Amino acid sequence: MFGTKINKDPHGYYFIAPFFISFFIFGLGPILYSFYLSFTNWTGFDQPEFIGLANYERLIQDTVFLKSISNTLIIWIFSIIPQLTIALTLALILHEKFIRGRHLFHAIFYFPNIITPITIGVMFALMFDWQTGSINQFLLSIGIINEPIYWLNDPWLARIIVALTMMFQNFGFNMLVFLAGLQAIPKDLYEAAEIDGASRVQTALRITIPLIRPVLIFTLITSVIGGLQIFDAPLMIGKGPDNSTLTMIMNLYEAAFVRYDYGYGATIAYGAFVVIAIATAITFMIPGVRKKREAK
């Protein structure tokens, strides 16, 4: 039935050809070339030398790469839990009818998301500077500390500060996504719950959160993909003591564009891709596990 309505004029391919040509040149082409480079030793100034799987063997034994994976995961966990908690809480509050000026709050909370990560990284680096940072000055002024804290000289404090930059930049975006999900819930359900005498907490736990579960999964998956590629903000803050804030993408950048080891840099890129793909696959499995439990 639908086949007779489709215009199969071959001239239509001319209109979609520019997209596919640009994709093959600027998208697929660099991906395949970087995959080839991962099997080579290339400094960028001579011809690539094919060395087989040597870069991948080096990657498996590279303690710095393994540490960059753990750093990225730790920073992501420190960031994602408060980020989604604050975003969901603010969305639930701003969804209430009695809140006035909610659009102004939407703009205020979303504002950090339009600032470049480099700017936020510089801002947090200045705030937590141990000599002139505003955080130490404030804590000293109210008497909580007696001498400045060297925040970025402690591995765990440095990771927490990087996580704060991620949370500060992205919680507003996730809040708007949650709000969109909340507005899609039929109002009849809330009216029925109110007639039945349900409290606000019961309404949130029994109606709101179950119905926005797809939105929660969406934000979680996008946070996994984006959070594991963090680069700009920690680059501005620094690698921290003993490479404590060195992320996977920072490691890639240093290998390729600081040490000019492009072949190994390409290998790190594919190693990071595998880590992100595994983390995303695990995230996809979460709703499936819940459905099986509910079915029982």
C-alpha positions as CSV (number, residue, x, y, z in Angstrom):
1,M,0.0,0.0,0.0
2,F,2.8,2.4,0.9
3,G,5.0,1.4,-2.0
4,T,2.7,3.0,-4.6
5,K,2.9,6.3,-2.7
6,I,6.7,6.6,-2.5
7,N,8.3,8.7,-5.2
8,K,11.2,6.5,-6.5
9,D,12.6,9.1,-8.9
10,P,16.4,8.7,-8.8
11,H,16.9,12.4,-9.0
12,G,16.1,12.5,-5.2
13,Y,19.5,11.0,-4.5
14,Y,21.1,14.2,-5.7
15,F,19.6,16.0,-2.8
16,I,20.8,13.6,-0.2
17,A,24.2,13.1,-1.8
18,P,25.9,16.2,-0.2
19,F,25.2,14.8,3.3
20,F,26.7,11.4,2.5
21,I,29.7,12.8,0.7
22,S,30.5,15.2,3.6
23,F,30.0,12.3,6.1
24,F,32.4,10.0,4.2
25,I,35.0,12.8,3.9
26,F,34.8,14.4,7.3
27,G,33.2,11.6,9.4
28,L,33.9,8.1,8.3
29,G,37.2,8.9,6.6
30,P,39.0,10.2,9.7
31,I,37.6,7.4,11.8
32,L,39.0,4.8,9.4
33,Y,42.3,6.7,9.1
34,S,42.7,6.9,12.8
35,F,42.1,3.2,13.1
36,Y,44.9,2.6,10.6
37,L,47.2,5.0,12.6
38,S,46.6,2.9,15.7
39,F,48.6,0.2,14.1
40,T,51.5,2.5,13.2
41,N,54.3,4.5,14.8
42,W,54.0,8.1,13.5
43,T,55.3,11.3,14.8
44,G,53.5,13.4,12.2
45,F,56.7,14.5,10.5
46,D,57.5,11.3,8.5
47,Q,55.7,8.4,7.0
48,P,53.7,6.1,9.3
49,E,55.5,2.9,10.2
50,F,53.3,-0.2,10.4
51,I,53.9,-2.0,13.7
52,G,50.9,-4.3,14.0
53,L,49.4,-4.7,17.5
54,A,52.3,-3.2,19.3
55,N,50.4,-0.1,20.3
56,Y,47.5,-2.1,21.7
57,E,49.9,-4.3,23.7
58,R,51.5,-1.1,25.1
59,L,48.0,0.2,25.9
60,I,47.1,-2.8,28.0
61,Q,50.3,-2.5,30.0
62,D,50.2,1.3,30.3
63,T,49.5,2.2,33.9
64,V,48.9,5.8,33.1
65,F,46.0,4.8,30.7
66,L,44.6,2.5,33.3
67,K,44.8,5.3,35.9
68,S,43.1,7.7,33.5
69,I,40.2,5.2,33.2
70,S,39.8,5.0,37.0
71,N,40.1,8.8,37.3
72,T,37.4,9.3,34.7
73,L,35.0,6.9,36.3
74,I,35.6,8.3,39.8
75,I,35.1,11.9,38.6
76,W,32.0,10.8,36.7
77,I,30.5,9.1,39.8
78,F,31.2,12.1,42.0
79,S,29.6,14.3,39.4
80,I,26.6,12.3,38.2
81,I,25.0,11.5,41.6
82,P,24.6,15.0,42.9
83,Q,24.0,16.4,39.4
84,L,20.9,14.2,38.7
85,T,19.7,14.5,42.3
86,I,19.8,18.3,42.3
87,A,18.4,18.5,38.7
88,L,15.4,16.2,39.6
89,T,14.8,18.0,42.9
90,L,14.7,21.4,41.2
91,A,12.5,20.1,38.4
92,L,10.0,18.7,41.0
93,I,10.0,22.1,42.8
94,L,9.7,24.2,39.7
95,H,6.9,22.0,38.4
96,E,4.7,23.0,41.2
97,K,2.0,25.5,40.4
98,F,2.6,27.8,43.3
99,I,6.2,28.7,42.2
100,R,6.2,32.2,40.7
101,G,8.8,33.3,38.2
102,R,9.7,29.7,37.2
103,H,10.8,30.8,33.7
104,L,13.4,33.1,35.3
105,F,14.7,30.2,37.4
106,H,14.8,28.0,34.3
107,A,17.1,30.6,32.6
108,I,19.3,31.1,35.7
109,F,19.8,27.4,36.3
110,Y,20.4,26.7,32.6
111,F,22.9,29.6,32.2
112,P,26.0,27.5,33.2
113,N,25.3,25.1,30.4
114,I,25.9,27.8,27.7
115,I,29.3,28.8,29.2
116,T,32.3,27.0,27.6
117,P,33.9,24.2,29.7
118,I,37.2,26.0,29.5
119,T,35.8,29.1,31.1
120,I,34.2,27.1,33.9
121,G,37.5,25.2,34.4
122,V,39.5,28.5,34.7
123,M,36.8,29.9,37.0
124,F,37.0,26.9,39.4
125,A,40.8,26.9,39.2
126,L,40.8,30.6,40.4
127,M,38.2,30.0,43.0
128,F,40.1,27.1,44.6
129,D,43.6,28.6,44.3
130,W,45.2,28.1,47.7
131,Q,46.7,31.6,47.9
132,T,44.2,33.9,46.2
133,G,41.1,31.8,45.7
134,S,37.8,33.1,47.0
135,I,36.9,29.8,48.7
136,N,39.9,30.0,51.0
137,Q,39.3,33.7,51.6
138,F,35.7,33.0,52.6
139,L,36.5,30.1,54.9
140,L,39.3,32.2,56.6
141,S,36.9,35.1,57.0
142,I,34.3,33.1,58.9
143,G,36.9,31.2,60.9
144,I,36.3,27.7,59.7
145,I,40.0,27.3,58.7
146,N,43.1,28.9,60.1
147,E,45.3,28.6,57.1
148,P,44.6,28.3,53.3
149,I,43.9,24.8,52.0
150,Y,45.9,23.6,49.0
151,W,42.9,22.1,47.3
152,L,44.4,21.0,44.1
153,N,47.4,19.4,45.8
154,D,45.2,16.6,47.3
155,P,44.3,13.8,44.8
156,W,40.7,13.3,46.1
157,L,40.0,17.0,46.6
158,A,41.2,17.7,43.1
159,R,38.9,15.0,41.7
160,I,36.0,16.4,43.6
161,I,36.7,19.9,42.3
162,V,36.7,18.6,38.7
163,A,33.4,16.8,39.4
164,L,32.0,20.0,40.7
165,T,32.8,21.7,37.4
166,M,30.9,19.0,35.5
167,M,27.9,19.2,37.9
168,F,27.8,23.0,37.8
169,Q,27.8,23.0,34.0
170,N,25.2,20.2,33.3
171,F,22.7,20.2,36.1
172,G,20.6,22.9,34.4
173,F,20.3,21.0,31.2
174,N,19.2,17.8,33.0
175,M,16.7,19.9,35.0
176,L,15.1,21.1,31.8
177,V,14.9,17.5,30.5
178,F,13.2,16.4,33.7
179,L,10.8,19.3,33.5
180,A,9.9,18.3,29.9
181,G,9.2,14.7,31.2
182,L,7.1,16.0,34.1
183,Q,4.9,18.2,31.8
184,A,4.2,15.1,29.7
185,I,2.5,13.3,32.7
186,P,-1.3,13.5,32.4
187,K,-2.8,15.8,35.0
188,D,-5.7,13.4,35.5
189,L,-3.4,11.1,37.5
190,Y,-2.5,13.9,39.9
191,E,-6.1,14.8,40.3
192,A,-7.1,11.2,41.0
193,A,-4.2,10.9,43.6
194,E,-5.4,14.1,45.3
195,I,-9.0,12.8,45.5
196,D,-7.6,9.6,47.0
197,G,-5.8,11.6,49.6
198,A,-2.2,10.8,48.5
199,S,0.5,13.0,50.0
200,R,3.0,14.9,47.8
201,V,5.7,12.3,48.7
202,Q,3.4,9.4,47.8
203,T,2.5,11.1,44.5
204,A,6.1,11.7,43.7
205,L,7.1,8.1,44.5
206,R,4.1,6.3,42.9
207,I,3.3,8.5,39.9
208,T,6.0,11.0,39.0
209,I,9.2,9.0,39.3
210,P,7.9,5.8,37.6
211,L,6.4,7.8,34.7
212,I,9.6,9.8,34.1
213,R,11.8,6.7,34.2
214,P,12.5,6.9,30.4
215,V,13.7,10.4,31.0
216,L,15.9,9.3,33.8
217,I,17.4,6.6,31.6
218,F,18.0,9.2,28.8
219,T,19.8,11.6,31.1
220,L,21.8,8.7,32.6
221,I,22.9,7.5,29.2
222,T,23.8,11.0,27.9
223,S,25.6,11.6,31.1
224,V,27.7,8.4,30.7
225,I,28.6,9.3,27.1
226,G,29.4,12.9,27.9
227,G,30.9,12.5,31.3
228,L,33.4,9.9,30.2
229,Q,34.7,12.2,27.5
230,I,35.4,15.1,29.9
231,F,38.4,17.0,28.7
232,D,38.2,20.8,28.8
233,A,37.6,21.6,32.4
234,P,40.2,19.3,33.9
235,L,42.7,20.5,31.3
236,M,42.3,24.0,32.7
237,I,42.5,22.8,36.4
238,G,45.5,20.6,35.7
239,K,46.4,16.9,36.0
240,G,46.5,17.1,39.8
241,P,49.1,15.4,42.0
242,D,50.3,12.1,40.6
243,N,48.0,12.5,37.6
244,S,44.9,12.2,39.9
245,T,42.7,14.2,37.5
246,L,44.2,12.9,34.2
247,T,41.1,11.7,32.2
248,M,41.1,9.4,29.2
249,I,40.7,12.2,26.7
250,M,43.4,14.3,28.4
251,N,45.7,11.3,28.1
252,L,44.9,11.0,24.4
253,Y,45.5,14.8,23.9
254,E,48.9,14.6,25.6
255,A,50.0,11.5,23.7
256,A,49.0,12.9,20.3
257,F,49.5,16.6,20.5
258,V,52.1,17.1,23.2
259,R,54.4,14.1,22.7
260,Y,53.5,13.9,18.9
261,D,52.9,10.1,19.3
262,Y,50.0,10.1,16.9
263,G,49.9,6.3,16.5
264,Y,49.6,5.6,20.2
265,G,47.2,8.6,20.6
266,A,44.9,6.9,18.0
267,T,45.2,3.7,20.0
268,I,44.2,5.5,23.2
269,A,41.2,6.9,21.3
270,Y,39.9,3.4,20.5
271,G,40.6,2.2,24.0
272,A,38.5,5.1,25.3
273,F,35.8,4.2,22.8
274,V,35.7,0.6,24.2
275,V,35.4,1.9,27.8
276,I,32.6,4.3,26.9
277,A,30.8,1.6,24.8
278,I,31.0,-0.9,27.8
279,A,29.7,1.7,30.2
280,T,26.8,2.7,27.9
281,A,25.9,-1.0,27.4
282,I,25.8,-1.5,31.2
283,T,23.5,1.5,31.5
284,F,21.2,0.1,28.8
285,M,20.9,-3.1,30.8
286,I,19.5,-1.3,33.9
287,P,15.9,-0.8,32.6
288,G,15.8,-4.4,31.3
289,V,16.8,-5.8,34.7
290,R,14.0,-3.7,36.3
291,K,11.4,-4.9,33.9
292,K,12.3,-8.6,34.5
293,R,11.9,-8.0,38.3
294,E,8.6,-6.3,37.8
295,A,7.4,-9.2,35.6
296,K,8.1,-11.7,38.4
